[in-house]
Structures are given as C-alpha cells and as structure tokens.
Amino acid sequence: MLIGRVKGSLWATRKDEKLNGLKFLVVETDEYNGPSTTIVAADNAGAGLDDLVLITTGSAARLSGNQQEIPVDAVIVGVIDSVEMDE
C-alpha cells in the first residue's frame, strides 16, 4: 500500500466503458513512500482535495469494492486521519 495526497481530479469522456461511474483522482505519493510520484487512482473512499489517502495497487486494487472486471491498478481505499512514525 502507498500513502499519498490528493492533488486534483481527472475526467475522461472517452474511456473503457467498465470505467464509467468511477471517480478518478490525481494523487502525489509523499515522503512516506520515498521519492514523490504522481499517479491516478480510482476513489472508493470519498476522498477530497488535499486529503492524505491510503492507496492499494496491483491486483488488490481490483478487489476493492468487488470490481474484479474493472481495469484499474490503483484505488484509494481510505482517508488517513494521522500517521505516527518513530524517527
């Protein structure tokens, strides 16, 4: 799983019809994961702009929300309240 911050939304009028009805967000992975990367993730948690989110990737992403037939490889599965780490 990855931790990221929602930076914006993505709209695509032409896409695989299995993606219809999904909300896509642009997410920047942050310092918890190493170097920053921007990804697009389907949202199953109702995340909003600037939320810190938990992202699942790969085949596990399709299992979220029972969406095994949908061609996604990153899904937001939670909005994070806090992170505690020992330095």
C-alpha positions, 0 to 999 in steps of 0.5 A: 500500500502507498500513502499519498495526497490528493492533488486534483481530479481527472475526467475522461469522456472517452474511456473503457466503458467498465470505467464509467461511474468511477471517480478518478483522482490525481494523487502525489505519493509523499515522503512516506513512500520515498521519492514523490510520484504522481499517479491516478487512482480510482476513489472508493473512499470519498476522498477530497482535495488535499486529503492524505489517502491510503492507496492499494495497487496491483491486483488488490486494487481490483478487489476493492469494492468487488470490481474484479472486471474493472481495469484499474491498478490503483484505488484509494481505499481510505482517508488517513486521519494521522500517521505516527512514525518513530524517527 
